[in-house]
């Protein structure tokens, strides 16, 4: 099994878990405040990563990793698991969900741009075309579910783009930083959680919740957050940014399938067309990457 294949597998597993967040979050916010949901998810994710470290007897690596990068972990954690979560919540307060989703999923394109600006990582033009095609599929997928309305610059649009930008920056930063995955993700989640705690004076927090609600936020914190981010972190290190960006575009498709199965919402014809476009973009990206690897081997042989 090649590193690229394993990286793609990690990315797809992470994406499958990310896709359950939408359904889980929709169920949770119907029962709790959105701020409470995000804080509980962050708490469970941080605790889960600490348990992973304790079972592996690697708690001491947290101090070592932090000493090596005392500025990176607070900065990246606040950006990706603090500010991004906060902005994501605010987006839905300002604009319809259909607008929010399409704007949030501009982050794969932002990843390519930020990778080039910050680290001079070049992306093959064919991979870029695949990502643009995939984003077009996401547009069809989301717009077919409702009227996108007026997307002129507004507070809601600005906040949504800020959400996409912060997550894209987070992904690019962790892709190019070398650290122990579990210890590093623990530190990132910890600083994200501390940032969310700083918002307690501004938002009401529900500390007493039912057993059912606790199980729900525990699932969301353990699997789509802690485990999925470990897999995503490993994938980002093993595969090109173009491929990881395409894999990320699968999240809306799987989210829609999950919503249809769990929440019994109907999938429209144009949504299926959007799914097909995104799947085609991912397939083409993987095929093109495979061909370029073969050509490289032959030229070196």
Phi, psi and omega in degrees: 000119182285162179296321179296319179295316179296321178297318177295320178297316177301317181297317181292322176295318179297316180299319179300321178286319178304324185294338180277349182298318183300312179295313180298319180293320180297320178292317185293317184288346174284345183245338183222166174290148183297324179296318179298320179299313182296319180294315179297320177299316180296321179297312181295321179296316180294316178297320180298315179295325177294320178297318177303316180293319181294318180294327179273001182055047181233025178300325180297337180291341179297314179295318180299314180296319181294320179296327180286330181223069185291341180258329184296310186296315176298318182294307182294322179297316179293320181294307189272329184240011176234287181300316182300317179296319181294313180296323179301317178295317182295328181304316184288348176278337187257323186228161178299155182300324181298320177292318183299315183297312183296326179285322178299322183274023166275354184295329176299323177291322178295327178301316180297317181294314181294324178299322180285318182293314187274324187233006180054034177280118182272138176249136177300139183299330178291322177295321178297319178298323179295320180293317177299318177299316179298320179295323176298322177296321177297320179300313178298317182301313185279316183294333180288343179272358180168168182287123179290338176069207185271117180258028176295158183302126179211178179299316181297315179296319179298317180294320179296316177294326175295323176298312179297318181295317182295322179287322177298316179296319178300313181297318180293320180296314182286336177294323186259006177253133180261114178205162176298124190301306185294314178297319180295316180293329174299313180295319179297315178294323180298313181288329173296318178295318179298322177297315180297324177298328179295342180269001181305321179295342185262336185229141178288139181243131178263102180275333180258110180228164183288166179297322179296316179295323179295320177297321181294310181291332176294315177301313182297326180282325185279308189270297183292345182254292185293300183296314182298322181289329174296313179297318181295320178299315179296320180297317181300330181279340189255343183230158180297155180300325180300317180289317179297325178296318178296318178300322180298329180290349176284342184302313179300324179296306182295327177297318180295318178298316180298317179297319180296320183285313186276314184264359176062032176273143188278140175267121180279165182301314182293331174294322177295323177297316177300319176302315182297321180296315180296315179300320178297319181296319179294317180299314180296320180298315181294318179296317180294321178296318179298319180294321180293327177292318179296317179298322179295319179296317181294321180291330179276341183280000000 
